[in-house]
Amino acid sequence: MIRTDDGQAVFTLVGANGAELLMDLDADNPNLKTFRRRLRDSKGLHVVMVADEETTQGRGSVYGLFECHQPPPPPPAHASRPYPSKPHSKRRRR
């Protein structure tokens, strides 16, 4: 999934010999929030199925079924470290 500069989320299947646009939607779409929650809850495990739309009615063909693992990105480096302390002045106040 790629977030574009124009506010879209683009789902693309990329392989050794090319890429295929699977879906695009507004980046603030509520379904995208649900997708991210499910991806987080499953620790990144998911399946991508490439099939005819008719498979939703029991017809059509399935061309590929891919088991995938997309671990969540690591937290920002500054989030895991405490804030650095301010250096203490060695000069005495009078």
Secondary structure per residue as TSV (DSSP state, phi and psi in degrees):
chain	resnum	aa	ss	phi	psi
A	1	M	-	360.0	133.4
A	2	I	E	-126.3	133.3
A	3	R	E	-95.3	124.0
A	4	T	-	-92.3	166.4
A	5	D	T	-65.9	-22.3
A	6	D	T	-94.0	19.0
A	7	G	S	82.3	23.9
A	8	Q	E	-109.7	150.6
A	9	A	E	-107.2	123.4
A	10	V	E	-114.6	122.8
A	11	F	E	-98.3	122.0
A	12	T	E	-131.7	135.2
A	13	L	E	-98.0	118.4
A	14	V	E	-113.5	129.7
A	15	G	E	-128.5	-174.4
A	16	A	T	-65.6	-29.2
A	17	N	T	-112.2	12.3
A	18	G	E	155.4	-170.2
A	19	A	E	-141.7	154.4
A	20	E	E	-135.8	128.1
A	21	L	E	-72.5	121.4
A	22	L	E	-91.6	-41.0
A	23	M	E	-168.1	150.0
A	24	D	E	-138.8	145.9
A	25	L	E	-153.7	166.4
A	26	D	E	-61.8	139.6
A	27	A	T	-64.7	-20.5
A	28	D	T	-98.9	14.2
A	29	N	-	-64.2	133.1
A	30	P	H	-60.3	-28.9
A	31	N	H	-65.7	-30.0
A	32	L	H	-67.3	-38.4
A	33	K	H	-62.4	-41.4
A	34	T	H	-63.8	-43.0
A	35	F	H	-59.0	-47.0
A	36	R	H	-63.7	-39.1
A	37	R	H	-63.3	-45.0
A	38	R	H	-65.3	-38.5
A	39	L	H	-63.9	-41.9
A	40	R	H	-65.8	-45.2
A	41	D	H	-64.6	-30.0
A	42	S	T	-92.5	7.8
A	43	K	T	56.0	35.1
A	44	G	T	88.5	-3.1
A	45	L	E	-79.5	130.6
A	46	H	E	-159.4	169.7
A	47	V	E	-123.3	138.2
A	48	V	E	-113.3	122.8
A	49	M	E	-113.2	128.0
A	50	V	E	-104.8	114.8
A	51	A	E	-152.9	164.8
A	52	D	-	-67.6	150.1
A	53	E	G	-61.6	-26.9
A	54	E	G	-66.3	-13.8
A	55	T	G	-64.9	-17.9
A	56	T	G	-69.6	-16.5
A	57	Q	G	-111.5	15.9
A	58	G	T	84.6	7.5
A	59	R	-	-118.6	178.1
A	60	G	S	89.2	-174.5
A	61	S	-	-126.2	149.0
A	62	V	E	-102.7	126.1
A	63	Y	E	-99.8	-21.6
A	64	G	E	-168.3	144.9
A	65	L	E	-132.9	117.0
A	66	F	E	-117.4	121.7
A	67	E	E	-87.6	126.8
A	68	C	E	-126.4	155.4
A	69	H	E	-133.7	117.2
A	70	Q	-	-122.4	89.2
A	71	P	-	-62.2	148.6
A	72	P	-	-64.8	152.2
A	73	P	-	-65.8	152.2
A	74	P	-	-66.2	153.6
A	75	P	-	-65.4	157.3
A	76	P	-	-56.3	146.4
A	77	A	H	-57.4	-36.9
A	78	H	H	-73.9	-17.2
A	79	A	H	-74.2	-26.1
A	80	S	H	-92.8	-10.7
A	81	R	S	-109.1	141.8
A	82	P	-	-67.9	157.7
A	83	Y	-	-62.1	140.3
A	84	P	-	-67.0	144.0
A	85	S	-	-77.2	153.8
A	86	K	-	-75.5	140.8
A	87	P	-	-65.8	139.9
A	88	H	-	-83.2	138.5
A	89	S	-	-76.5	136.5
A	90	K	-	-88.3	-8.0
A	91	R	S	-78.2	134.3
A	92	R	-	-82.9	141.1
A	93	R	-	-90.0	144.0
A	94	R	-	-112.9	360.0
